[in-house]
Amino acid sequence: MASTTHHRNKKTGAIYRYAVESYWDKEKKAPRNKQVCLGRVDPVTGELIASKRRKKGAVGEQSEPSFSKITVRSRIVGPNLILDKITEEYAIKALLDTCFGKKANKMLSLVYFLVQKGVALSRVEQWSMATQHPVEQFISSQEVSELLRDISEDERQRFFSLWMERILEEDYLCYDITSISSYAKNNEYTQWGYNRDSESLEQINMAMLFGQNARLPAYYRRLPGNISDVATLKTTIKSLDFLGIPSMHFVLDRGFYSKANIDELYKHNHKFTIAVPAGRKWVEQVMDEHIESIASPGKYLSLSKDEALYADTTLYQWGENNHRLYVHVYYNAERAAGNYDSFTRKLITLKEELESGNTIDKHEPFYKRYFIVTETPKRGRKVEYNDAEIQKYRNRYSGFFCIASNKIKRADEALQVYRNKDVVENCFDDLKNQLDMKRLRVHRSTAMDSRLFLQFIALIYISKIRQTTKGCKKLNHLSVRDTMEIMETLTQIKLSNRRKEVRSETSPLQREILNAFDVSLSA
């Protein structure tokens, strides 16, 4: 089986293309490869410059000067067809041109590389020669480093403003945070903090807004690694105001709940849907209103064949200004047993925090309610469970949970919107597993910010590819990486003595992928 590969001369830096032929060694009874140098690759055009041996022929053979001047250029074009279509659909190239000028094409090429390969940017060189991409020429690792240094914060923020204006209209914005570990030692943003991947490394935090209806990433912020989740929302809201983003609808996990955050959302006229912790006094008061009546057949909510629960809604007056807040109360009898166990595990963790002295500010209400703490000069601190309060909660509130919204009036709609927030969690999975962000390999903050931005743009493509393949019965088994690898066998060959380029034949699966993305191949 014949194929080609590339090798770089370490002394000169020149890149050579070799023909590789696999064969079976009968004596050693093992597969072997035979490589023959075809010539040097032009670093600018990517064309093959035939080697002298191939031009002159072997000794004793008649040379064929008419063929020695012919160069052959073969490039992978399949993935590019898909990515170009997405670029056109969302006008990404136009937005990059507006915000980044001459840097736009090279940035887009690096984004294509991340989507296709999902590996470190330092490995872009060989890919840039073998694959069709926006720059259409060789990209060196030095050029990548220079580009990462040249992208400014003002340019990035301008892009966010234009991008969010383009894709967000009456959409729900799912907000969440992930941590990205780093080996960097001289980066002011890498700090020790709560690592969501349970890794003993310094990290940065990354806050992401994801459009639930558009199913596309909308915005991100890089944050120090030691900042808590609940503290990030206020600064994110201010950043969006700075960009001139109008009123939005945030979908938030209970980890972002605090009175200050709710007040901030009201202050900036944003809509929100958020899970609220059941242990808050005001939440328990709302649940108390429904405990006796919520199990009525009239409040039965069938979600699917395997899940059903009871739901009711209270109009609550929030804060000094009596803002309207719809508090949706849900009760699931099957969930009650699970709540019992999870509540016990949480109490054990809280007790360990108290005993070690490593308390967390947002856990303070739970410390006061469910524990009795005594301190003496001789015995030190003694922590005991407040069994009366614990049993009261278990007996009365197990199986209950609440979602609050200042926009959605119906309990079933609020639950659906809240549960659909997992799109942002899938986005983080893509970031780490598809786009080589399990570890940060850049050390300076300027390069790190540019790297994160390119990852964000790549996430737009990843999200669209997944959305398209999952919507097609014949393709819904394919991952994004599978889709790109299948398209990589579609190549285009250009002979210097011919004007027309020749494209390889498409397979049935490739045609199915192209049809799903509405890509037509010209004859």
N, C-alpha and C positions, 0 to 999 in steps of 0.2 A: 504494500500500500504506500503510495507516494504522497508526501506532504512537504511543506517548507518550514524553515525555522530561521532565526536571526541570531548572530553572535556579534558582540562588540569587541574590537581590538582595544585592549586596555592601554596600549602605548599611544596609539594615534587617535582613538575615539571613533574610528570609522566603524560602520555597521555593515555586515556582510550577510547576504541571504544564501542559504544552503538548501539544496534539494535533499530530502530525507526519504530513503527507501527501506522499508522493513522487509526482512527475509528470514527464513528458517535455516539455522545452521545445523546441517544433518549430523556433523561430527560431534558437536557439543550438545546437540539436542536442546537448543534454546533459541529464542528469537534474537535477532541482531539488527542493528541499523547501519546503513551506509550513507554517509553524507558527502555531497559534491557541491563545491562552491559555485554558485551561479553568477556572483558578482557583487559589487558594492551598491548600497542603497544611497541614492542622492538625498542628503539631509534636508533639502529645501522642497523638492518636488515629490520625494518618496519613490521616484522611478528607479528601476534596476539598471545599473551600468554594468554591462557584461564584462567578465574577467578576461584578461589577456589570453589565457589558455583557451577559453571558449571562442574567442575571436579568431585566434590563429589556428586552432585545431591541434591535434596531437602530431608528433613528428612523423613525417612520411605521409600524412594525409593532405589532400588538396584543400587549401583554405577556401572559404566561401565568403568573400567580402560583402556580397549583397545582403547576407543575413547578419553580419557582424554589427551593422549599424542599427539593427532593430532592437528596441528596448520594450520590455513587457512590464506593465504595472497592474498588479492585482490587489484589490482592496475589499475588505468586508463591508457590505453596505446594508445588510438586513436590519440590524438594530437601528441604524440611522434613519431608515424609512419611518419607523414607528416614532422615534423621538422627534423627528422633524414635524410630524403630524401634530404631536402634542404641543410643540413650540408654537406652531401656527395657530392652533385652537385657542390657546390662552395668551397669544401675543407676547410670549416671554422674551423673544429676541428684541422686539420693539421696546419693551420695558427696560431691558438691560442696556440697549443702545442709548436710551434717554438718560439713564442714571450713571452709566459707567463709560460711555463713549468708546474709544478705541480698544478698551480692555474687554468689551462685551463678548467678542467672538472667542477669545481664548478662554474666558470664564465658562462659556457655554460648552466648549470642547471638554473642559475638565468635568463639567457636570455630566456630559454624555459618558465619559469614562467611569465616573462613580456609579452611574446607573447600570452600566453594562458589566463592570468588573467588581465593584465594591471592595477595592483594595487600596493600599496607600498610594497617594498621588505621586510618590517617587517612582512608581512603576509605570508611569504614563508613556514613557519614551517609545518602547516597542509597540504599544497599542496605537500610538499616534501615526506610526508608519504603516501599520497593517490595516487600519480601519478608516473609513470615511467619516469625517467630522467637520464642524463649522470652520475651523482654521485652515484645513486642507494642507497642513504641512507638519513637519516634525516639531514636537514640543519637548524641550530638554527639561531636566529636573531643576536646572538653574533658573530657567524661565518661570517655572512654577513658583519657586521661592520668591522671585522678584515680584510676581503678580500678587502673591499673598501679602506682601509688604505694601503694595501700592493701593489696595482697596481701602477706601476711607469709611469712617463711621457715617459721615454725612451722606455718602452715596448709598450705603445700605439702608439708612432710615428713609431716604427718598423712595427707594424701591418698595419698602414695606407700605408706605403711604399709598402709592399707586396700585400696588398689588391688592391690598385689602379693599380699596375703592372699586377695583375691577370685579372681584369674585364674591364680595359679601353684600347680600341684599336680603333682609329679613331672614338671616341665618342664625342658627344657634352656635355659639362659640364654646367648644369644650376646652377647658383650661386644666392643665396638669403640669407636673414637674418630674424630671428624671435627673439622675446623677450620672456623670461621665467621669470615669477614673482616669488618672494621668500619672505618668512617671516624672513629669516636669518638676524642677526644683526652683526655677527662677521666674515662675509665673505668679503674679500677685493675686490671681483669681482662684488658683487651686488651694483648697483648704481642707482640713479634716472636718468631716461632718457625717450625718446619717447617710450611709451608702446603701442605696436600694438594691444593689447587686451583691451586698454582703462581702465587699472586697476591702482589704486593709490597705487602701491607697488614698492619697489626697485626691480631690475631685473638684469639678465645677458642677453647678446645677444649671439645668436648662429648662426654662418655662416655655410652654408651647400652647398656642391657640390654634384649634383645628375646626374648620367649618363642618358642621354636622350634615348639612344638606349638600353643600358643594363637595364634601368628602375630600377636601384639600387642606394642606397646612396653610395657615393665614399669617402667622406671626410667631417670632420667638424672641426670648431675651436670655442672654448669658448672665448668670448670677454667681456670686462667690459660693464656694462649696459648703460653707458653714452656716448659711442662712436657712431658717425654718420655712416650711411650706406656707404657713399661715401669714408670715410677714411679707411674702412676695406680691400678694395681690394688689395692695395699695400702690406700690411703685409701678406695677404693670399698668394699672388704670391711668396713672399720671403720664406714663410714656405714650399710651394710646391717645390721650388728650393732646399731647405735644405734637403728634402726627396729624392732628385734625380729624381723627376718626370719630364719627357721630355715635349716637347711642347704640349699644349692642346688647345682645342677650347672652350672658355667661351661663355655662353649665358647669357646676363645681361639685367636687367631692366634699364629704364632711370634714376632711382635713383642712379645708380652707375656711371653715366656719369660725367666725368670731364676731362679736357685736361691732367692733371697729370696722371690719370688712363689709358687713351689711350696711352700716351707716355710710361708708365710702361709696358703695354702689348706688345708694339712694341719692347721695350728694351729687354724683355725676350723671344722674338720670339714666343709668343703665338698668336693663332688665336682667333678671337672674333666676335660675332654678338650682337649688342647692340642697343636698342632704344635710339634715341638722342632727347633732348628737342627742340621743334620747335621754342622756343624763342631766341635761339642763333643766332647771326648775320650771322655766316658762313652757318648755316642750312637754314636760310631764303634766303640767296643768292642762294643756291642750288635749293630751292623750286621756286624761282623767274624764274629760267631757264625753269621750266616745267609748270608753271601756265597756260600759253596760249595754250599749246599743249597736256597736259596730258589727256584731255577728249576725245582724238581720239579713235575711235573704235579699232584701232590696239593695243591700250594699255589697253584694257578691260580685266580684270582678274576675271573669274568666279570661286569662291571658293566653293560654294555649291548652293543648290536650293534657299536658303534664303539670300545669301550674295554674292555680287559682288562689285568690285572696280576697279579703274584705277591705273596703276603702271608704273614707269619708273626708269631708273638707270643712275647715273652719276659717272664717275671715278674721284675721288677727290684726290688731292695731299695733304697729311697730314704732317704738321710740317716742320721743317727746313730741314729734310732729304727727304722730298717729298715721304713719304711712300704711297703705293697704298691703297686707301680706296674706296670701292664701297658703294655709298650712294643711297639707294633705297627709292624713293619718292612715297607715296600712297595717293590717294584722294578718299574719300567716301562721296558722297553727303548726304546720310542719317545721317552720323556721324556729319555733319556740325552743325546741330541744337544742338546736345548734346555737342559739343565742345564749342559752344557759352555759354551755361549754366555753364559748368565746368570751363571755363575761368573766368566767372564772380565770381563764388564761390572762386576761387583761388585768385583773386584780393582782395576780401573782407578779406580773411585770411591774405594776405600780408599787407594790410592797418592796420589791428589790430596789427600785429607784429611791424610795424613802430611806431604806436601810443603808444604802451606799452613799447617800447624800447627793447623788447625781439627779436631782429633780428637774422636771421640765415645766416651764411656766404654764403652758396651756393645760397641764394635768392638775393644777392646783385645786380646782373645784372637786375633783375626784378624791384627792388626798384628804381634804377636809370632811368629805361626806362618808367615805367608806373605810376610814382608818382612824385609829386612836393612837396618837403619838405622845409618848412621855419621855422626858429626859431627866436624868439624875446625874450628879457629879461622879458617883461611883460606877454605876452601871451604863452610863451613857444613854444613847437613844434606844427606845423600845417601841416597836411598831406592831400593833395588833389590829385584826380586822374588826370593823364595826358590823357585827353579824346582823343586828336588827335592821340596819339600812340596806344591807346586802340582800337579805331575805325579802324585804319589802319590794325592792326593785325586781328580783327574780319572780316573785309571785304575781306581781301586778303588770310588769312591762315586757316580759319575755315574748317574743314574736311580733312586737310592734316596731315600726320604723316610720320616720317622717321626712317628707320633702317639702321645702318651702319655696314659693315663687311669687314674685310681684307681677307676673304676667299671665301665667297659665291657671285657669280657674278649675279645670277638670282634673280629677285625680288620675284617671287612666292616661290622659295625654302627658301629664307631668312625669309619670313613671316611665313612659316610653321615651320621652326626651332625655330623662336622666340616664336611663340604661344605655342609650345610644352613645354615651360619652366614651365608650370603649374604643371609638375610632382613634382617639388621641393616644391611647395605650398601644394600639397596633402601630401607630406612627413611631413611637419610641422603639418598638421592636424592630421596625425597618431601619431606623437610624443606627442601631447597634449591630444588627445581624446582617443587613443587606448593604449597609453603606460604611462599613469599617469604622464605626465610632465606639466600639467596645473600650478602646483605649485612645487617649489623645497622644499623638506622637509629635506634636509641635510644642516648643518650649516657650516661645515669646507670645505675649498676649495679643500683639497685632496680627501675627500669622494665625493664631488660634481663632480669632474673631472671623478672619476671612475664610478659614477652613470650615467653620461652623456655618457660615453663610452659604458656601457652595453646597454643603450637605443639605441645607434647608431647600435650596432650589432643586437638588436631586430628589428630595422627598416629594416634591410636586409631581415629578414624572413617575416615581414609584407608586404613589397613591393612585394616579390616573391609570397606570397599567394594571394594577390589581383590580381597580373598580371595573375596568373593561373586561378583563378575563373572567372575573367572577360572575359577570352578567351574561356570559356565553356558556351554554351547557357543554359544548365540546371542548372548552378551554378552562373550565372552572377548577380543574385539577392541577393547573400549572401555577407555579410560583413565579414571581417576577424574574428571578434568576433563570428558571427554566425557559421562560419566554425569550429572554435575551440570547441564551445559548442556542436555542432552536433557530433563531434568526441569523446567527453568526455564520451559518453555512451558506448563506446567500451572498455571493461575491460578484464583483464586477471587474472585468479584465480589459485593459487598454493596450493595444499594440501601437507603437509609434508610427508605423506605416499605414495605419487605418484611422479614419476619422471617428467611426462609430465604435462605441464601447459595447462589449458583450457581457450580458448578465447570465449567471448560472441559472439552471432550471429550478423553479420553486417546487417544494414538496407539498402534498395535500395539507399537512398541518400548518406549514408556512402560509399557504393561501388562506386558510381559516383565520389565522392571526391577522393577516393583512386586511381581510374583510371586516373583522371585528373592529379594527381601528379606522375603517373606511379609507384604506390606502389602495390606490389603483396603480398598477405598474404599466407604464407606457411601453409601447412596442419597441 
